[in-house]
Amino acid sequence: MDGSHHFATRRDVLRYASAAGALIVAAPLSACSRRPGESVAIADGPPAAVGAFIVIRPDETVLIAFPNPEMGQGVDTSLPMLIAEELDADFDKVETTQMPLELKYGDDGEITWKYAIQGSGGSTSITEHWDGLRRAGATARQLLVGAAAADWTVDASEITVAKGVIRHETSGRTTTFGAIASAAAQLEPPTQEPALKPRDEFTLIGTSQKMKNARAIVTGKAVYGIDAEMAGMVHAVMARCPYFDGTARSVDERAARAIPGVREIVKIDRPPLDGPYSVQAEGYAVVADSVWAAMKGRDALVIDWDHGPYAAETSAGFKDHCRDLLSGEGQIVRDDGDFDAAFAAAATTHEAHYWEPYVSHAPLEPQNCIVHVRDGSVDVIAPTQSPSGANRNIARVLDRDRLSIKVQPTRLGGGFGRRLSTDYAVEAALISDAVRKPVKLLWTRDDDLRHDFYRPSGMHHLRAGFDADGKMIAWTHRLASASKYYRRPNMPETNYYRAELYTDDFPAQLVENLRVEYFSAKSGAPRGSWRAPAHTANAFVVQSFLDEIAAARDEDPLDLRLRLLGEPQELSYEQHGGPVFNPGRLAGVLRLAAEKAGYGAPMPAGRGRGIAAHFTFGGYVAQVVDVEVSAEGHLRVPRVVAAVDVGTVVNPNGIAAQLESGVNDGLSTALRLAINIEGGRVTDGNFDTYQLMRIADAPREIETHIIDNGDASAGMGEMGLPPLAPALANAIFQATGTRIRNLPIGDQLSA
């Protein structure tokens, strides 16, 4: 980024930018930019590049860059903690900043990461960076110690470090990071990887730390994409075709061009229908001197839209379509034993259907992006979960070298998987390329809700059989849905199920006769990843069905789960979150949540307590939800108690925050959220019909109990959401006798 790029001064948290104008620099030691008086203590060191940089200042503050975009999941704190642990820095004096996208050409001539993986999604930030960032901190520490040892003419092994103070116990001499950093910067990086601390020597990892940028957020100083500016920029909004894959029959631009401040109108073509999305829809960008002028210009456009190939699609019709598919035979994607024979021979059988609608990500910050296309370079400022995706897709549509495209992520005002897609960045790039000026594209709330990549909708059919001794001998999970994989390049339809059903999920390998069957439904609604993707749907279905089985068998729902899970063992798990699933760890969080919540205690009339648990992306979470339902059917959730096992915990405070986020997000979704389709278009355009949960609906108490067992770390961003809806539904059944099989709950309790 050059010096013409800046962020709004009212939210200027990047005031540590170098004198050369770069916002953030991640570079080898010899190439690091620095402010006057600053010394750089590390960057990358052989044999593998490290994933961040550290700037140590004379005032003893330490600046650490985190590689992954921050969207509320706390990587601005947890990832720097990995570095600071091995560095032995005083974390209270650590400042953190977002690293820009850093790419390079590898030895094979292909684009690769320059320092570290840079993307936020799938709850992988901690697992991907656990070793690399710790090595970065250890390398910096080794350089600092080496400089002190040389200055004191002592052996480096005699030196200790704690909270930024370097000490030689024998002589009593001490120095600080700030005082020795300049000398350390002159040393050659070590040729061998430094040793990392064993777990029992951690002093920072595992301790609760405040989120580094919390104060900036609550005081309005945090920089989101919507706050970013670029010198000389113009503003753009778009009129997109509201119909799935539709086009414009005719466009009258005259009134729009007459609006004061409107400069240009740029057509964005619909992507090919048989390939991946670049942009999502055909549209017309109104470019103006201000957002207001651009919006007024958009309102003045007169466009006759063709209704596209899905003009007859409705929400009700799609539900019927899924039901019809389930009446036939689908694609069997897992088939252990002989389900048909076992089910036919079962002493008791159980069966249920469940429905889940399309839902929107609905981040409170709508999509936006700034792009400046020049002849030799492209600069991008964007709230994106996938800066490399923005780089790749912009390079493709503009036919540019990827290293000529610089991407600076900002803080995201919500992501939840929506900003893994980069259609809005591609739109901004195409507009800037057309007008040859820096362009700030802003989506409105209406744009965001009607042009999302929605969580797939579908109908589930489950059956289970038990023998006379109460052993589960047969299980099948059948799903008809419109897969999010439907427009992936080189993706055959026979692989669409992989995004919708995880074939190693419970009860795989715990029941002898298991069948998983998928039916590929047709829909024009764009689909994509939505927080914890298919786990949010499948946990509701499986955990609700277990409660139905327990009720029919007159068995306690917790006892049934524990009995089916059995003893701890490592089962192969090939999907994301593997390579193993341990049912004993899932049983462990169930027992802990039940104990802390008082599960099983008698409940008064109109109150219920439900339990559910799920394995998501390597983490195990169980939740107990308390509900109160009035005689009129009004629902309240006074308390949620959760137990979490994500292996070694970096920041317990971050774990609790993500669990609370998942609980509230899951509750909001279960209560009222559904995207409605009529005539091949989304009809929900704002929060009047797409009703996010209000504060009054939120639980008064959310308890988090953490099992820190020393196993490999897993993430937490998505783990807290899947168990909420089934635990809620199970509590409602206990309180009212009403079984929730269709989401959202809506008015089902008062109907």
Sequence and secondary structure as in RCSB ss.txt:
>XXXX:A:sequence
MDGSHHFATRRDVLRYASAAGALIVAAPLSACSRRPGESVAIADGPPAAVGAFIVIRPDETVLIAFPNPEMGQGV
DTSLPMLIAEELDADFDKVETTQMPLELKYGDDGEITWKYAIQGSGGSTSITEHWDGLRRAGATARQLLVGAAAA
DWTVDASEITVAKGVIRHETSGRTTTFGAIASAAAQLEPPTQEPALKPRDEFTLIGTSQKMKNARAIVTGKAVYG
IDAEMAGMVHAVMARCPYFDGTARSVDERAARAIPGVREIVKIDRPPLDGPYSVQAEGYAVVADSVWAAMKGRDA
LVIDWDHGPYAAETSAGFKDHCRDLLSGEGQIVRDDGDFDAAFAAAATTHEAHYWEPYVSHAPLEPQNCIVHVRD
GSVDVIAPTQSPSGANRNIARVLDRDRLSIKVQPTRLGGGFGRRLSTDYAVEAALISDAVRKPVKLLWTRDDDLR
HDFYRPSGMHHLRAGFDADGKMIAWTHRLASASKYYRRPNMPETNYYRAELYTDDFPAQLVENLRVEYFSAKSGA
PRGSWRAPAHTANAFVVQSFLDEIAAARDEDPLDLRLRLLGEPQELSYEQHGGPVFNPGRLAGVLRLAAEKAGYG
APMPAGRGRGIAAHFTFGGYVAQVVDVEVSAEGHLRVPRVVAAVDVGTVVNPNGIAAQLESGVNDGLSTALRLAI
NIEGGRVTDGNFDTYQLMRIADAPREIETHIIDNGDASAGMGEMGLPPLAPALANAIFQATGTRIRNLPIGDQLS
A
>XXXX:A:secstr
  TTEEE GGG   TT  TTS S     GGG    TT EEEE  BTTB  S  EEE TTS EEEEESS  SSS H
HHHHHHHHHHHHT  GGGEEEEE    EEE TTSSEEESSS     TT HHHHHHHHHHHHHHHHHHHHHHHHHH
HHT  GGGEEEETTEEEETTTTEEEEHHHHHHHHTTS   SS      GGG SSTTS    TTHHHHHTT   BG
GGEEETT EEEEEEE SBTT  EEEEE HHHHTSTTEEEEEEE    TTS  SSSS EEEEEESSHHHHHHHHHH
 EEEE   TTTT  HHHHHHHHHHHHTS  EEEEEES HHHHHHH SEEEEEEEEE  B    SS  EEEEEE S
S EEEEE  S HHHHHHHHHHHHT  GGGEEEEE B S  TTGGG  HHHHHHHHHHHHHTS EEEE  HHHHHH
T  BB  EEEEEEEEE TTS EEEEEEEEEE  TTTT TT  GGGGGGGT  TTSTTTTTSSEEEEEEEE    S
 B   SSHHHHHHHHHHHHHHHHHHHHHT  HHHHHHHHH S   EE  STT SEE HHHHHHHHHHHHHHHTTT
S   TTEEEEEEEEEETTEEEEEEEEEEE TT  EEEEEEEEEEE SS S HHHHHHHHHHHHHHHHHHHHH   
 EETTEE   STTTS    GGGS SEEEEEE   SS     TTTTSTTHHHHHHHHHHHHHS    BSS TTTTT
 
